[in-house]
Amino acid sequence: MNSSRSITRGLRLLFFAGMAVSLGHGKTLLLFQGAAGSAYVKTVAEEKLAQLKAHAEKMKEQDRGRTYSEIARALAEISNQQFADGHTEEAQASVKEAVSYSEKATASAKQHNKKIKDTEINLRECARRLDEIRRTVAADEQGAIKEAVSRIDQLRKELLDHMFRRN
């Protein structure tokens, strides 16, 4: 009985704080009403990204490499949606942020010798996804994405070299 009360209270809070709208194909939007009355639409991917960033800040420095690479992958997916929605400036910023988190992931993994393979796999998937996105955007937007893919591939190679170096 007590758990049903908390569920009901949670649903009421969800009703007053915002609304979740399913778009199909695994996409959901969270709609929040601000104090000024304007609505802000936030995707589940952006919510997950915010949670990953908060989680990374709470972790020990030595364990952040893999989480940073997961953030980079999430940013690649967010940039895809932003490109699809026509928000090219935000999408380009997300791509740059993905590269930044890829660099943080590489530095952390190399420095602490932890989760190097997991980090490399996530960076490979991030680069692959960004390359797929590059093929779907306008020609004038492809250059920055191509540079990002090249940089992430370079970081991956650094991780592989570090992992398989001879002592």
C-alpha positions as CSV (number, residue, x, y, z in Angstrom):
1,M,0.0,0.0,0.0
2,N,2.8,2.4,0.9
3,S,4.5,1.9,-2.5
4,S,1.3,2.7,-4.4
5,R,1.1,6.0,-2.5
6,S,4.6,6.9,-3.6
7,I,3.8,5.9,-7.2
8,T,0.7,8.1,-7.1
9,R,2.6,11.0,-5.6
10,G,5.3,10.5,-8.3
11,L,2.7,10.6,-11.0
12,R,1.1,13.7,-9.6
13,L,4.6,15.3,-9.5
14,L,5.1,14.3,-13.1
15,F,1.8,15.8,-14.1
16,F,2.5,19.1,-12.4
17,A,6.2,19.3,-13.3
18,G,6.0,18.0,-16.8
19,M,4.7,15.5,-19.3
20,A,6.4,12.5,-21.0
21,V,5.3,12.1,-24.6
22,S,6.2,8.9,-26.6
23,L,7.1,9.6,-30.2
24,G,7.4,5.9,-31.2
25,H,10.6,4.2,-32.3
26,G,12.0,4.4,-28.8
27,K,12.0,8.2,-28.7
28,T,10.3,10.0,-25.8
29,L,10.1,13.7,-25.1
30,L,9.9,15.3,-21.7
31,L,7.9,18.5,-21.7
32,F,8.5,20.9,-18.8
33,Q,6.6,24.1,-18.1
34,G,8.8,26.8,-16.8
35,A,8.0,29.6,-14.4
36,A,7.6,32.1,-17.3
37,G,5.1,29.8,-19.0
38,S,7.3,28.7,-21.9
39,A,7.6,25.0,-22.6
40,Y,11.0,23.3,-23.0
41,V,11.3,20.1,-24.8
42,K,14.0,17.8,-23.6
43,T,14.7,14.4,-25.1
44,V,15.4,11.3,-23.1
45,A,18.9,11.2,-24.6
46,E,19.6,14.7,-23.1
47,E,18.3,13.5,-19.8
48,K,20.6,10.5,-19.9
49,L,23.5,12.8,-20.9
50,A,22.8,15.0,-17.8
51,Q,22.8,11.9,-15.6
52,L,26.0,10.6,-17.1
53,K,27.7,13.9,-16.6
54,A,26.5,14.0,-12.9
55,H,27.7,10.5,-12.4
56,A,31.1,11.2,-13.9
57,E,31.6,14.1,-11.5
58,K,30.8,11.8,-8.5
59,M,33.2,9.1,-9.6
60,K,36.9,8.7,-8.7
61,E,39.2,10.3,-11.3
62,Q,40.6,6.9,-12.2
63,D,37.2,5.5,-13.1
64,R,36.0,8.3,-15.3
65,G,37.5,7.2,-18.7
66,R,34.8,4.9,-19.7
67,T,32.0,7.2,-18.5
68,Y,33.5,10.1,-20.5
69,S,33.5,7.9,-23.6
70,E,29.8,7.0,-22.9
71,I,29.1,10.7,-22.7
72,A,30.8,11.2,-26.1
73,R,28.6,8.5,-27.6
74,A,25.5,10.1,-26.1
75,L,26.5,13.4,-27.6
76,A,26.9,11.9,-31.0
77,E,23.3,10.6,-30.8
78,I,22.1,14.0,-29.6
79,S,23.9,15.7,-32.5
80,N,22.2,13.3,-34.9
81,Q,18.8,14.4,-33.6
82,Q,19.8,18.0,-33.7
83,F,20.9,17.8,-37.3
84,A,17.6,16.0,-38.1
85,D,15.6,18.8,-36.4
86,G,17.5,21.5,-38.3
87,H,19.4,22.8,-35.3
88,T,22.8,22.8,-37.0
89,E,24.6,25.1,-34.6
90,E,23.6,23.1,-31.6
91,A,24.5,19.9,-33.5
92,Q,28.0,21.2,-34.3
93,A,28.5,22.2,-30.7
94,S,27.5,18.7,-29.6
95,V,30.0,17.2,-32.0
96,K,32.8,19.5,-30.6
97,E,31.7,18.5,-27.1
98,A,31.9,14.8,-28.1
99,V,35.5,15.3,-29.2
100,S,36.3,17.1,-25.9
101,Y,34.9,14.2,-23.9
102,S,36.7,11.7,-26.1
103,E,40.0,13.5,-25.2
104,K,39.1,13.5,-21.5
105,A,38.3,9.8,-21.8
106,T,41.6,9.0,-23.5
107,A,43.6,11.0,-21.0
108,S,41.9,9.4,-18.0
109,A,42.2,5.8,-19.4
110,K,45.9,6.3,-20.3
111,Q,46.8,8.0,-17.0
112,H,45.2,5.4,-14.8
113,N,45.4,2.3,-17.0
114,K,41.8,1.4,-16.2
115,K,39.0,0.5,-18.6
116,I,41.2,1.2,-21.6
117,K,39.5,-1.4,-23.8
118,D,36.0,-0.3,-22.8
119,T,37.0,3.3,-23.6
120,E,38.4,2.4,-26.9
121,I,35.3,0.4,-27.9
122,N,33.0,3.4,-27.0
123,L,35.2,5.8,-28.9
124,R,35.2,3.4,-32.0
125,E,31.4,3.4,-31.8
126,C,31.2,7.2,-31.4
127,A,33.5,7.7,-34.4
128,R,31.5,5.2,-36.5
129,R,28.2,6.9,-35.6
130,L,29.6,10.4,-36.3
131,D,30.7,9.1,-39.7
132,E,27.2,7.8,-40.4
133,I,25.8,11.2,-39.4
134,R,28.3,12.9,-41.7
135,R,26.9,11.1,-44.7
136,T,23.4,12.3,-43.9
137,V,24.1,16.1,-43.5
138,A,24.6,18.9,-46.0
139,A,28.0,19.1,-47.7
140,D,28.9,22.4,-46.0
141,E,28.4,20.7,-42.5
142,Q,30.4,17.6,-43.3
143,G,33.9,19.1,-42.8
144,A,33.7,19.7,-39.0
145,I,32.2,16.2,-38.5
146,K,35.0,14.6,-40.6
147,E,37.6,16.4,-38.5
148,A,35.9,15.1,-35.4
149,V,35.9,11.6,-36.7
150,S,39.6,11.9,-37.5
151,R,40.4,13.2,-34.1
152,I,38.5,10.5,-32.3
153,D,40.2,7.8,-34.5
154,Q,43.5,9.3,-33.6
155,L,42.6,9.1,-29.9
156,R,41.5,5.5,-30.4
157,K,44.9,4.7,-32.0
158,E,46.7,6.3,-29.0
159,L,44.7,4.0,-26.6
160,L,45.5,0.9,-28.7
161,D,49.2,1.9,-28.8
162,H,49.1,2.4,-25.0
163,M,47.3,-0.9,-24.4
164,F,49.7,-2.9,-26.6
165,R,53.0,-1.1,-25.9
166,R,56.0,-3.3,-25.2
167,N,57.6,-2.8,-21.8
